[in-house]
């Protein structure tokens, strides 16, 4: 197997050297070119790490500087390769850009670009997809499609359009070669992960490739996304601020999704937020409420809330609305996992170290349970022991977390290989939401933890009530839950008053 892998690696590197800088779409669609380009990039990255860090003492001050430099060079090389190959490679790159507290900062910052600037397909190419899906020209399906896309994602591109009856819509169209190339691209990624692991035994990010492979068939069929949008709308209709586009089923296929066009600005567009007098505190609070209910109450979680997929706007009464886009990937939690995760968050918020250890062990963390607690909360262990809702995160703590992400890279990858797969997607969602909160900079940074605490209490109260045999036991549980929520609201009010006085 090793000899075969070595031969494939050399073949791929040779092919990649020949075709790496070819930008022509015809060449880029050839499988040998895509495989060669990816193999060549991986070969250069692996060689750079081995050569740069040879004979350098890991404990020397120079090691950290050299490691950071090779991280950045490698991230830029891989990003260029992903941009040229497109499709599934962009998807993996976006995932890397989401793991802010799990991967070296050089990789995260480099790949974050794909959240807003993924490579674009031409409208003529996308119109051909529409023709194939509807068996007629795009001009017969839509009155107009705008040339400039609303957004370009890894697997698809979205354009503003007008229906024959004049209604304005958003049309999401799958990229032409994504479905055709996905199988070979996935095999290529699996092979490269295997090769890198052989070169660097501490590299244990096979889980990332497995997650992409598992979710790919779901994301390639837009019927799944349309059903998720409708399920989201029905499940969260009581949250009047939570909105999602309405699906036009008569103009939706496996590769084309037509929905209402929704107004709003990207949630990280501070100029739009300021110009429209939208409260960043209200945006942050409502995002926290929405995703806390998703995770702790329903166990039905949107797994890609990067800034391009979350819009903010005001309704006619001046209240903030949150519009959630791109419902292609959700994870559904089992009740057992959801309750365990709730109890873990309660322990984290209170600083209950015995409870943290108990519930981290149930999530297969083993002796790495303090590391899992830090990964979930993006807080230092000493802050967790105090109780994360009681202490604001400082700039010094943030630096410490990022330093530890590099220091414990091997342990983190080992941990992510052992925890349940539901937790992997939650961690991605958590990191994206933390990034949004960092950009918005709300007045009370512990607000998200307080909101989570409220939803944990609600979820566990509901679960305990269901487990009761007699009516009076349910009454006791309901009373205890109501009192806990009252105390949390009083504490929340005190924090807001304190923050207002300090302004």
KAHUSUL-V531875 format. One record per residue. N is the residue number from 1. PHI is phi in degrees with one decimal (999 if undefined). PSI is psi in degrees with one decimal (none if undefined). OMEGA is omega in degrees with one decimal (none if undefined). Layout:
<<N/PHI/PSI/OMEGA> <N/PHI/PSI/OMEGA>>
//
This chain:
<<1/999/-42.4/-179.6> <2/-64.5/-39.6/-179.9> <3/-65.5/-42.3/177.9> <4/-62.6/-43.7/179.4> <5/-61.5/-40.9/-179.6> <6/-63.9/-41.9/179.1> <7/-65.0/-43.0/178.0> <8/-62.3/-39.7/-180.0> <9/-63.0/-43.8/179.0> <10/-66.1/-41.1/178.7> <11/-62.7/-45.1/180.0> <12/-64.7/-40.7/179.9> <13/-64.1/-39.3/178.6> <14/-66.0/-45.8/178.8> <15/-63.6/-39.4/-179.2> <16/-66.3/-39.6/178.4> <17/-60.1/-38.5/-178.1> <18/-72.5/-37.0/-171.0> <19/-112.2/1.1/-170.5> <20/-56.0/-41.2/-175.1> <21/-95.1/13.1/177.7> <22/-77.1/120.6/-178.2> <23/-100.1/-8.8/-176.0> <24/-66.9/133.8/-174.0> <25/-65.1/-33.6/-179.5> <26/-61.9/-45.8/178.0> <27/-66.6/-40.8/-175.5> <28/-65.9/-21.3/179.7> <29/-81.8/-11.0/178.1> <30/-72.8/134.8/-174.9> <31/-66.4/-37.8/-179.7> <32/-65.2/-34.3/178.8> <33/-67.5/-45.3/-178.2> <34/-65.6/-43.7/178.3> <35/-64.2/-44.5/-178.7> <36/-63.6/-42.7/179.8> <37/-62.0/-44.3/-179.6> <38/-66.9/-41.6/-179.4> <39/-65.9/-41.5/179.3> <40/-62.3/-43.6/178.8> <41/-62.6/-44.3/179.5> <42/-64.2/-38.5/178.3> <43/-62.3/-44.6/-179.8> <44/-64.6/-41.7/-179.3> <45/-64.6/-48.0/-178.9> <46/-60.8/-44.5/179.7> <47/-63.1/-39.9/-179.3> <48/-62.0/-46.1/179.1> <49/-61.4/-48.1/-177.2> <50/-62.4/-44.2/-174.9> <51/-73.8/-44.9/-175.4> <52/-66.2/-37.7/-173.8> <53/-98.9/9.2/-179.9> <54/-64.4/137.6/175.5> <55/57.7/18.8/177.7> <56/-99.8/126.7/-179.8> <57/-68.6/120.2/-180.0> <58/-58.0/-19.8/-179.3> <59/-91.9/-3.3/-178.7> <60/-81.7/151.5/179.1> <61/-60.1/-31.2/-177.6> <62/-69.6/-24.8/-175.9> <63/-62.2/-45.0/-178.9> <64/-62.3/-38.6/179.4> <65/-66.1/-46.9/-179.8> <66/-64.7/-39.2/-179.5> <67/-63.8/-43.4/178.8> <68/-61.5/-41.0/-179.6> <69/-65.0/-42.2/-179.2> <70/-72.9/-32.4/172.9> <71/-56.7/-48.3/-176.3> <72/-66.6/-45.5/178.6> <73/-59.7/-43.9/-177.3> <74/-66.7/-41.3/179.7> <75/-62.6/-42.0/179.6> <76/-65.4/-40.8/177.8> <77/-63.3/-44.6/-179.1> <78/-67.4/-37.3/178.9> <79/-64.8/-40.5/178.0> <80/-62.7/-42.8/178.7> <81/-62.4/-43.7/179.3> <82/-62.4/-39.8/179.1> <83/-63.1/-41.1/-179.2> <84/-70.7/-41.4/-179.7> <85/-76.7/-35.0/177.4> <86/67.3/-165.5/175.0> <87/54.9/-121.3/-174.6> <88/-63.9/-30.1/179.0> <89/-67.3/-34.7/174.4> <90/-65.6/-40.8/178.4> <91/-58.1/-46.8/178.5> <92/-63.7/-41.6/178.6> <93/-60.8/-40.9/177.3> <94/-63.3/-37.4/178.9> <95/-64.6/-43.3/178.1> <96/-60.6/-42.1/179.8> <97/-67.0/-10.6/179.5> <98/-92.0/-16.9/-170.3> <99/-94.1/63.5/-168.8> <100/-63.4/-34.7/-176.0> <101/-106.6/11.9/-178.6> <102/-115.8/-21.9/-177.9> <103/-122.6/160.5/176.4> <104/-54.5/141.0/-174.3> <105/-59.1/-32.4/-179.5> <106/-60.6/-38.4/178.7> <107/-72.0/-44.7/-176.9> <108/-61.5/-49.7/-178.2> <109/-64.6/-37.6/-179.3> <110/-66.9/-42.7/-175.8> <111/-85.8/-11.7/176.0> <112/-60.4/-24.2/179.3> <113/-55.0/-32.3/-178.2> <114/-68.8/-15.9/177.6> <115/-70.4/-24.3/-177.3> <116/-125.7/-17.5/-173.6> <117/-134.6/52.6/174.5> <118/-70.4/149.7/179.0> <119/-56.0/147.2/-175.3> <120/-104.5/147.8/170.2> <121/-97.3/153.3/178.4> <122/-74.6/152.8/-180.0> <123/-63.3/-33.8/179.7> <124/-63.3/-37.8/177.2> <125/-64.8/-41.2/-178.8> <126/-71.3/-33.2/176.0> <127/-63.3/-30.5/176.4> <128/-66.1/-36.9/175.5> <129/-62.8/-42.7/178.4> <130/-60.8/-42.8/178.7> <131/-60.4/-43.4/-179.6> <132/-65.5/-35.8/-177.2> <133/-78.0/-39.3/-174.8> <134/-104.2/-2.2/178.6> <135/60.5/29.1/175.9> <136/-158.6/159.4/-177.5> <137/-61.0/152.9/-179.8> <138/-59.9/-33.2/-178.9> <139/-67.2/-19.4/176.1> <140/-88.1/-17.4/179.3> <141/-90.8/-44.1/-178.4> <142/-121.9/144.7/176.9> <143/-68.5/-35.7/-179.5> <144/-159.4/144.3/170.1> <145/-126.8/128.7/-179.7> <146/-72.1/142.7/-177.2> <147/-64.8/-44.8/-177.4> <148/-81.5/126.2/-177.5> <149/-71.2/150.2/171.5> <150/-68.9/-34.5/179.8> <151/-166.6/147.3/178.0> <152/-118.0/119.4/-179.9> <153/-107.2/-174.3/-175.5> <154/-70.2/-42.2/-173.8> <155/-105.3/-13.0/-173.3> <156/-152.6/174.5/178.8> <157/-139.5/143.7/-176.2> <158/-115.6/131.6/179.7> <159/-125.1/144.3/173.3> <160/-75.0/137.2/-178.0> <161/-142.8/172.9/177.9> <162/-128.6/131.4/177.1> <163/-78.4/169.4/-179.9> <164/-62.1/-26.3/179.3> <165/-91.1/6.0/175.1> <166/94.7/-7.0/179.7> <167/-70.8/141.2/-180.0> <168/-89.7/133.1/-176.5> <169/-134.3/167.0/168.9> <170/-111.8/130.1/-176.6> <171/-116.8/114.9/178.2> <172/-96.1/122.6/-173.2> <173/-123.5/128.6/-179.2> <174/-69.2/142.0/179.0> <175/-63.4/146.4/-170.3> <176/-56.3/-44.7/-170.9> <177/-101.2/4.2/-174.0> <178/-60.7/-49.8/-177.2> <179/-63.9/-41.8/-178.0> <180/-65.7/-38.9/-174.9> <181/-89.6/-13.0/-168.8> <182/-60.3/-39.9/-176.7> <183/-65.9/-47.7/-179.9> <184/-67.1/-41.2/178.9> <185/-60.7/-39.8/-179.4> <186/-67.7/-41.2/176.6> <187/-62.6/-39.1/178.7> <188/-62.4/-45.8/-179.9> <189/-63.0/-43.5/177.3> <190/-58.1/-45.1/-178.5> <191/-63.5/-43.4/-178.7> <192/-67.7/-39.6/176.7> <193/-60.6/-41.5/179.1> <194/-63.0/-44.3/-179.1> <195/-64.4/-44.2/-179.4> <196/-64.4/-37.5/178.9> <197/-64.3/-35.2/177.5> <198/-66.8/-37.0/179.6> <199/-76.0/-34.7/-179.0> <200/-128.9/90.9/-174.9> <201/-56.2/-26.1/-179.9> <202/-76.9/-12.1/177.9> <203/-76.4/108.2/-177.5> <204/-128.2/54.9/-179.2> <205/-104.5/30.9/173.8> <206/-60.9/-26.9/179.1> <207/-59.3/-32.5/-178.9> <208/-65.4/-46.2/177.7> <209/-64.3/-39.1/179.5> <210/-63.4/-40.9/-180.0> <211/-65.1/-42.6/179.2> <212/-62.9/-44.6/179.4> <213/-61.9/-42.0/-178.1> <214/-65.9/-38.3/-173.8> <215/-89.7/-15.7/-173.0> <216/-58.4/-49.2/-179.2> <217/-58.5/-34.9/178.9> <218/-66.4/-43.9/-176.2> <219/-73.9/-22.1/-179.6> <220/-81.0/-12.5/177.4> <221/-108.7/106.2/-174.3> <222/-69.3/-11.9/173.4> <223/-61.1/-36.2/179.0> <224/-63.9/-43.0/179.1> <225/-63.2/-41.9/179.6> <226/-62.0/-41.8/178.8> <227/-66.3/-39.1/177.7> <228/-62.6/-39.3/178.5> <229/-60.7/-43.4/-179.4> <230/-69.6/-37.9/177.7> <231/-64.8/-42.3/177.5> <232/-60.0/-47.6/-177.9> <233/-59.9/-41.4/-179.5> <234/-72.1/-40.4/-175.4> <235/-69.5/-33.2/-174.0> <236/-115.4/24.4/-179.1> <237/-65.6/-23.0/177.8> <238/-73.5/-19.1/173.7> <239/-89.9/93.4/-169.7> <240/-64.4/-17.1/179.8> <241/-85.1/-13.8/-175.8> <242/-90.1/119.7/-175.9> <243/-127.1/154.1/171.6> <244/-148.6/155.4/-176.7> <245/-66.9/145.1/174.9> <246/-80.9/134.6/-176.6> <247/-82.5/139.1/170.5> <248/-100.0/94.3/-172.6> <249/-64.7/-30.7/-178.7> <250/-69.6/-15.0/178.5> <251/-121.0/32.2/-180.0> <252/-125.4/132.2/176.5> <253/-132.6/-170.7/179.0> <254/-64.3/-25.7/-176.0> <255/-119.4/-0.6/177.3> <256/-134.7/126.3/179.0> <257/-121.4/118.8/179.8> <258/-109.2/131.3/-176.8> <259/-148.4/166.5/177.0> <260/-59.5/143.8/173.7> <261/-80.7/128.4/-178.7> <262/-108.5/128.6/176.3> <263/-76.1/158.9/176.5> <264/143.4/165.6/177.7> <265/-109.8/150.0/176.7> <266/-56.6/141.0/-170.6> <267/-66.1/-17.5/177.0> <268/-98.3/6.4/178.5> <269/-85.7/86.5/-173.6> <270/-64.5/-28.2/177.4> <271/-65.4/-45.4/177.4> <272/-61.8/-43.8/-179.6> <273/-59.8/-45.8/-178.7> <274/-68.7/-46.7/-178.1> <275/-61.0/-32.0/-178.2> <276/-98.7/10.9/176.1> <277/52.2/46.6/177.2> <278/-93.7/131.4/-178.5> <279/-75.1/120.3/177.6> <280/-65.9/-31.0/177.8> <281/-65.7/-39.5/179.5> <282/-70.4/-38.5/177.3> <283/-61.8/-48.0/-178.9> <284/-62.1/-43.0/-179.5> <285/-63.1/-45.4/-176.2> <286/-71.0/-34.0/173.2> <287/-61.8/-43.2/179.5> <288/-63.7/-42.3/178.4> <289/-62.4/-47.0/-177.1> <290/-61.3/-49.0/-175.8> <291/-77.6/-26.3/174.2> <292/-66.8/-40.1/177.7> <293/-67.7/-39.0/176.3> <294/-56.3/-50.5/-172.1> <295/-75.4/-51.6/-168.2> <296/-89.6/-29.4/-177.4> <297/-95.1/-51.5/-172.6> <298/-99.1/-25.6/-176.0> <299/64.7/32.0/180.0> <300/-129.0/103.5/-162.4> <301/-122.5/125.1/171.3> <302/-67.2/125.3/-170.9> <303/-103.1/10.3/-178.5> <304/-141.2/55.6/-177.1> <305/-85.6/50.2/176.1> <306/-74.5/165.6/-171.0> <307/-54.1/-32.6/179.6> <308/-68.2/-17.3/-178.4> <309/-103.7/4.6/-179.6> <310/-129.1/117.8/178.6> <311/-108.4/150.0/174.1> <312/-122.6/145.5/178.2> <313/-161.5/172.4/175.5> <314/-105.6/143.9/172.7> <315/-85.6/-176.1/-175.4> <316/-66.2/-18.2/178.6> <317/-94.8/-0.5/178.8> <318/90.5/3.2/178.3> <319/-84.6/151.7/-178.8> <320/-76.4/135.2/171.6> <321/-114.8/145.3/176.5> <322/-112.6/121.8/178.7> <323/-105.1/120.2/-178.0> <324/-101.9/125.1/-179.1> <325/-111.8/171.7/175.8> <326/54.3/78.8/-178.3> <327/-96.7/27.7/-174.9> <328/-68.8/-30.8/-175.3> <329/-127.6/115.5/173.7> <330/-123.3/154.7/168.0> <331/-118.0/141.4/179.6> <332/-112.7/124.8/-176.5> <333/-90.2/140.4/170.3> <334/-69.9/154.6/179.7> <335/-60.0/-37.0/-179.1> <336/-62.8/-47.0/180.0> <337/-66.2/-43.7/-177.0> <338/-59.8/-44.3/-179.5> <339/-67.5/-41.5/177.4> <340/-60.9/-43.2/-179.6> <341/-65.9/-38.6/175.5> <342/-59.8/-48.0/-177.8> <343/-66.1/-35.0/176.0> <344/-63.1/-44.3/-179.7> <345/-64.9/-37.7/176.3> <346/-60.6/-43.7/179.3> <347/-65.0/-39.0/179.4> <348/-64.7/-41.6/-178.4> <349/-68.2/-37.1/-178.7> <350/-82.8/-17.6/-173.7> <351/78.0/28.6/-179.9> <352/-84.1/91.3/-173.7> <353/-64.1/-34.5/177.6> <354/-65.0/-43.4/178.2> <355/-66.2/-39.1/178.3> <356/-59.3/-47.2/-179.7> <357/-63.0/-44.5/-178.1> <358/-57.8/-48.4/-173.9> <359/-82.2/-26.4/172.7> <360/-67.5/-37.0/177.1> <361/-63.6/-35.5/177.2> <362/-67.6/-19.2/177.2> <363/-99.0/18.8/173.9> <364/68.3/28.2/-179.6> <365/-79.6/-23.3/-178.0> <366/60.4/-140.5/-179.2> <367/-73.1/-6.2/178.4> <368/-89.3/19.3/-175.7> <369/-60.2/-35.5/175.9> <370/-63.6/-34.6/178.3> <371/-66.9/-41.5/177.8> <372/-62.6/-40.6/178.2> <373/-60.3/-40.9/179.0> <374/-69.9/-38.2/178.9> <375/-64.6/-42.4/-178.4> <376/-67.1/-41.2/-172.9> <377/-97.1/-17.1/-171.0> <378/56.3/41.0/176.4> <379/-127.8/153.8/177.6> <380/-71.2/154.7/-175.6> <381/-61.4/-37.3/-179.9> <382/-67.0/-32.8/175.4> <383/-69.7/-37.3/179.1> <384/-64.4/-41.4/179.4> <385/-63.7/-30.0/177.3> <386/-74.9/-33.8/-173.5> <387/114.2/111.7/-168.6> <388/-68.4/-20.5/178.1> <389/-80.8/-10.4/-176.1> <390/-96.6/-8.7/-171.7> <391/-140.4/124.4/177.2> <392/-68.7/146.2/176.0> <393/-79.4/129.8/-178.8> <394/-96.6/167.5/176.5> <395/-62.2/-36.4/178.6> <396/-64.0/-39.9/179.2> <397/-66.6/-38.6/179.2> <398/-61.8/-42.7/177.2> <399/-62.3/-40.2/179.5> <400/-62.5/-42.4/180.0> <401/-61.8/-44.8/-178.2> <402/-68.5/-34.6/176.2> <403/-65.0/-41.1/179.5> <404/-69.1/-30.1/177.7> <405/-61.2/-34.6/176.5> <406/-78.3/-45.0/-175.6> <407/-63.0/-39.6/-175.6> <408/-108.3/32.3/-177.8> <409/-56.1/-45.8/-179.1> <410/-63.4/-42.9/179.9> <411/-67.0/-37.3/178.7> <412/-64.0/-45.0/179.7> <413/-64.2/-37.3/175.9> <414/-62.9/-43.1/-179.9> <415/-62.1/-45.4/-177.1> <416/-68.6/-21.6/175.7> <417/-78.0/-16.2/-173.7> <418/-105.8/-23.5/-175.7> <419/-77.2/159.7/177.9> <420/-58.4/147.9/-176.4> <421/-63.6/-29.0/177.7> <422/-58.2/-36.0/-177.2> <423/-69.4/-31.3/-179.1> <424/-60.7/-44.3/-179.3> <425/-73.1/-32.5/176.0> <426/-65.1/-39.6/179.3> <427/-62.1/-39.7/177.0> <428/-62.7/-46.0/179.1> <429/-61.6/-44.3/179.5> <430/-57.8/-45.8/-177.8> <431/-64.5/-40.2/179.1> <432/-64.9/-41.1/179.7> <433/-67.8/-37.2/177.3> <434/-65.0/-37.4/177.7> <435/-63.1/-40.7/178.3> <436/-65.0/-41.7/-179.9> <437/-65.0/-35.8/178.6> <438/-63.9/-41.5/179.6> <439/-67.4/-43.2/-176.7> <440/-71.7/-31.2/178.8> <441/50.8/62.8/179.2> <442/-65.5/164.0/-175.4> <443/-63.2/-41.6/-179.1> <444/-113.2/105.6/-175.2> <445/-71.1/-21.8/179.3> <446/-83.8/2.5/-177.4> <447/-57.5/-41.9/-178.3> <448/-61.8/-37.6/178.8> <449/-68.4/-37.3/178.5> <450/-65.6/-42.4/178.2> <451/-62.7/-44.2/177.0> <452/-58.4/-41.3/-179.5> <453/-59.8/-43.0/179.5> <454/-61.4/-44.5/-178.2> <455/-71.8/-31.3/174.2> <456/-63.0/-45.4/179.2> <457/-60.0/-44.9/178.6> <458/-60.6/-47.8/-176.6> <459/-63.4/-44.5/-179.1> <460/-71.4/-33.3/174.8> <461/-62.5/-43.4/177.9> <462/-63.1/-41.7/-179.2> <463/-66.5/-45.1/179.4> <464/-63.1/-36.6/178.8> <465/-65.8/-38.5/178.2> <466/-66.2/-28.8/-178.6> <467/-81.7/-8.8/-178.5> <468/-73.8/147.8/178.5> <469/-94.1/-39.4/-174.6> <470/-110.9/155.6/-177.3> <471/-62.8/-36.5/-177.4> <472/-69.2/-28.4/175.8> <473/-67.3/-40.4/177.5> <474/-63.6/-37.1/178.3> <475/-62.6/-42.3/179.0> <476/-62.3/-44.8/-179.7> <477/-62.6/-44.2/-179.2> <478/-63.8/-41.0/179.8> <479/-65.0/-44.5/179.2> <480/-61.8/-41.5/179.3> <481/-64.3/-43.7/-179.5> <482/-63.1/-40.6/178.9> <483/-66.1/-41.2/178.7> <484/-61.6/-42.8/179.2> <485/-66.3/-36.0/178.1> <486/-63.1/-45.9/179.6> <487/-62.0/-39.5/179.4> <488/-65.0/-41.7/179.7> <489/-65.5/-38.3/177.5> <490/-64.1/-42.6/178.2> <491/-64.1/-41.2/178.8> <492/-61.8/-43.6/179.1> <493/-62.8/-41.4/178.9> <494/-61.9/-41.6/179.6> <495/-64.4/-41.8/-180.0> <496/-66.1/-41.1/177.8> <497/-63.3/-42.6/179.5> <498/-62.5/-42.7/179.3> <499/-65.3/-38.5/-179.8> <500/-66.1/-37.7/179.8> <501/-68.5/-29.4/-177.9> <502/-81.8/-14.5/-178.5> <503/-72.2/none/none>>
//
